[in-house]
Every structure is written in structure tokens, then in C-alpha cells.
Amino acid sequence: AQSVSQHNHHVILSEAASLELGCNYSYGGTVNLFWYVQYPGQHLQLLLKYFSGDPLVKGIKGFEAEFIKSKFSFNLRKPSVQWSDTAEYFCAVNARNTNAGKSTFGDGTTLTVKP
Amino acid sequence: DAGVTQSPTHLIKTRGQQVTLRCSPKSGHDTVSWYQQALGQGPQFIFQYYEEEERQRGNFPDRFSGHQYPNYSSELNVNALLLGDSALYLCASSEIGGSAREKLFFGSGTQLSVL
């Protein structure tokens, strides 16, 4: 069975600070990896995804994530956060031979950016 | 272009009752997945419907059932409600083929409270 761990439950940063949110997964096979974001009052939306190739992937709004296979990690980063990045962030994984419909999510990290 | 719509937005039931939640997928999408998100946790996969059949299922009891109609809309039914069924129920749609298959579009969810 798959599992996803997000070790930071709540992160508080000041604007312009750098961000790194941790995500580790457990699964014996090949996986697809995702980060979703939920802004206050909005629905979940895809931030970025990794299927294969370059382990450093770039998403919307300046976010990027790096897949480190040996560490089973897919950490999310942003060099300089903005107040508008305040949101809840979810890491998700699914098996390569399925589709995103059957994804396993972490419990999320709430990011609060102080202006 | 309408996104994923869910109804109702909020629902209050008592233990032992039955509930039906509804979802209309994003235009052009034919696959619907249902998730349960308990407070403070990430979404947990319930099941997925494609071509009016349940294609994949997570670790949920048979009290959770669903249906998909020819227009791709879907219902989630929960029988014999328990207090622990209180959660946000999310619907996500996707295309079954092509690169878009990996991208999920989420609705805003139905908040179910069981008293």
C-alpha cells in the first residue's frame, strides 16, 4: 500500500522568505508524484507533477519540486514566498500503472505567509 | 467552461440515515473519482467511475456505493451513516486518455455532518 508523509503540519514564514515543504512516500513500485494547493475558500488545484525525466520540475507561481528517488522524497520549494501563497499544500502519489484518479494524499501542510 | 460542480454544499444527517451526494464533472471529462477528507487529514480515495462502472476502489466498506450516468455525472451514496462519516467529500474529474489523464480537477466538496 502507498503512504505519504508530510512532516510539517503548519509553517509560518515572512514574505520573501524561502520555502521548502517536505514530502516522503512509501511504495515499492514506480510512482507519479504531485503537489496540490488549496487557497482559502477555493478548491484543490494541481501545482506541479512529476512522471519521469528531469527530477526537478517546475510548476505554477514559481514553485518547483525535486524528486529524489533514493530518499523517496518530493519536496516542494519556492525561493521567495508571497502573502498570496498562504494556502494548504498536499503532496500526492499514485502508482505508475494507474491514473491520477486513485491518488494517495498526505495530510497537508498549512502555509501562512505574514506580510 | 464549467469546472467540477458538487451538490449540496452542506448536509446534516443523523446516524443510521442514508445520504446521496452529487457531482458533475468538468466539461470534456468522463472519469469521476470520489474522496473523503476528514478534518485535519488529506483526501482519501473512495472509488472511481468510468463508463458507468466502478473501476477502482479504496479501503471503504460496502456502505459506500456510487453510480455514474451516461452524461458522466456521478453520485456517492452512503448507507447506515456513522458519526465517523462526518467529513468533506470531494469529487474529482479527469480524462481517461492522454497526458491529461494525470491531472485531476476537484470540486469544492460537500461537507457532511452526521449527528
Interface residues (C-beta under 8 A of the other chain):
Chain A: V4 Q6 N32 F34 Y36 Q42 H43 L44 Q45 L46 K49 F51 F90 A92 T98 N99 A100 G101 K102 S103 T104 F105 G106 D107 G108
Chain B: G3 V4 T31 S33 Y35 G40 Q41 G42 P43 Q44 F45 Q48 R55 Q56 G58 L90 A92 S94 I96 R101 E102 K103 L104 F105 F106 G107 S108 G109
